[in-house]
Amino acid sequence: MRARPGLGRLVGAAVLWAALLGGPLRGGLGLRHTVYWNATNPRLRADDPSVELGLNDYLDIFCPHYEGPGPPGGPETFALYMVDAAGYAACRPDGPGAFKRWECSRPFAPLGPVRFSEKIQRFTPFSLGFEFVPGNTYHYISVPSPESPGHCLRLKVSVCCVATTDGRVTLVPQVLPRGVGGESGGERGGGRGG
């Protein structure tokens, strides 16, 4: 059996694209950071839970999910808010600039846990998107709904990295007369002759 012409090239291109699109490249595609937002997550119950993300990374938050009847006290349901530092410390969503990001209100969703994804980006084309500034810290809290046995959970998100320069870079090209310079002191390039 003979292979079809071009099939090897097509497979090679597909493998290359899969590697480029599937790999965690920090400057291009970003990394995915997963947080299971529920009271059993020790990371969220710590004194000062935090995560550092870079631009183009994603914060994936999974809501509580139950297959059967759920826990004896009832399922955890709550609203997640982005708040300022004072709202974070008091676990109160009513300070200046506080706003609701998402609601975890479907603990028995038929297709599995509800996931919310926050892309960490400097500028967003979406009206409901949020713009993150490198070097800043953002505060998320959850407030249990009245019928929920849940607790106040918190997470600080630090966005890396502050630019180390003021953005102005001067490049001075090195201009040499034709036929002078180069790495070996001779001619540069692919001239004729030998």
Buried (B, 14 or more C-beta within 10 A) or exposed (E): EEEEEEEEEEEEEEEEEEEEEEEEEEEEBBEEBEBBBBBEBEEBEEEEBEBEBBBBBBBEBBBBBBEEEBBEEBBBBBBBBBBEEEBBEEBBBEBEEBEEBBBBBBBEEEEEBBEBEBBBBEEEEEEEEBEBEBEEEBBBBBBBBEEBEBBBBBBBBBBEEEEEEEEEEEEEEEEEEEEEBEEEEEEBEEEEEE
